[in-house]
Amino acid sequence: MLAGPRYLFALARDGYGPSLLGGVHPRFRTPAAAVVLQTAIALPLALSGTFVELAAVSVMARLATYVGTAAAVPVLRRKLEPQEIFSQIIQHKWLLSEQSGRDIGMAPAVQA
């Protein structure tokens, strides 16, 4: 439940998804629209199936995510210079670690 909305948020922020999912809640600084969408998808699935069916859906969703990420690597290598790739990786790690720290009340520790 925590990784899915962050993935949608990052895609939207980079321009690969609906811009609505790239917004953050003004008070809590969390990707509220992405969390609501993830919940709207996950809740009916969780209430409708058995554990085995849910595990299979989870495996397929993770596999689709991994395949999409792996397929993007050669494309991004052709489009971006090596230094640009490195700076974007660092920027996203910083964004995710700072945002995750805020979510659990550790912003000062993350920023230090």
C-alpha positions in Angstrom: 0.0 0.0 0.0 2.9 2.4 0.5 5.0 1.8 -2.6 2.1 1.8 -5.2 1.0 5.5 -4.6 4.7 6.6 -4.6 5.2 4.9 -8.0 2.1 6.6 -9.4 3.2 9.9 -7.9 6.7 9.7 -9.4 5.4 8.8 -12.8 3.0 11.7 -12.7 5.7 14.1 -11.5 7.9 13.1 -14.4 5.1 13.6 -16.9 4.4 10.0 -17.6 1.0 9.9 -15.9 -2.0 12.1 -15.1 -0.9 15.3 -13.5 -3.6 14.9 -10.8 -1.6 12.0 -9.3 1.5 14.2 -9.0 0.0 16.6 -6.5 0.6 16.5 -2.7 -1.7 17.2 0.2 -1.1 20.7 1.4 -1.0 19.8 5.1 0.4 16.3 5.2 2.6 16.6 2.0 1.6 13.1 0.9 0.4 12.1 -2.6 -3.2 12.0 -1.5 -4.8 11.5 -5.0 -2.4 8.6 -5.7 -3.2 7.0 -2.3 -7.0 7.4 -3.0 -6.6 5.8 -6.4 -4.5 2.9 -5.0 -7.1 2.4 -2.3 -10.0 2.4 -4.8 -8.3 -0.3 -6.8 -7.0 -2.4 -3.8 -10.1 -2.4 -1.6 -12.5 -4.1 -4.0 -9.8 -6.6 -4.9 -9.1 -7.3 -1.2 -12.8 -7.8 -0.4 -13.6 -9.9 -3.4 -11.1 -12.7 -3.5 -9.3 -15.4 -1.6 -5.8 -15.0 -0.4 -4.5 -17.2 -3.2 -6.2 -15.0 -5.8 -4.9 -11.9 -4.2 -1.4 -13.2 -4.1 -1.6 -14.0 -7.8 -2.8 -10.5 -8.6 0.0 -9.1 -6.5 2.6 -11.1 -8.3 1.3 -10.0 -11.7 1.2 -6.4 -10.7 4.8 -6.5 -9.4 5.9 -8.3 -12.5 4.3 -5.7 -14.7 6.1 -3.0 -12.7 9.5 -4.7 -13.0 9.1 -5.4 -16.7 8.1 -1.7 -17.3 11.1 -0.5 -15.3 13.5 -2.9 -17.1 12.1 -1.9 -20.5 12.7 1.8 -19.7 16.4 1.4 -19.0 17.7 1.1 -22.6 15.3 3.9 -23.7 16.5 6.2 -21.0 20.2 5.3 -21.6 19.7 6.4 -25.3 17.9 9.6 -24.4 19.9 10.9 -21.4 23.6 11.5 -20.9 25.3 9.5 -18.2 25.7 12.5 -15.9 22.1 13.4 -16.4 21.0 9.9 -15.5 23.1 10.0 -12.3 21.7 13.4 -11.2 18.1 12.2 -11.7 18.7 9.1 -9.7 20.2 11.1 -6.8 17.3 13.6 -7.1 14.6 10.9 -6.9 16.4 9.1 -4.0 16.5 12.4 -2.1 12.9 13.2 -2.9 11.7 9.8 -1.8 13.8 9.7 1.4 12.7 13.2 2.4 9.1 12.5 1.6 9.1 9.2 3.4 10.8 10.8 6.4 8.0 13.4 6.6 5.4 10.8 6.4 6.6 9.1 9.5 7.6 12.3 11.4 11.3 12.1 10.8 11.9 15.1 8.6 14.6 16.6 10.8 16.5 13.3 10.8 16.3 12.9 7.1 17.3 16.4 6.3 20.3 16.3 8.7 
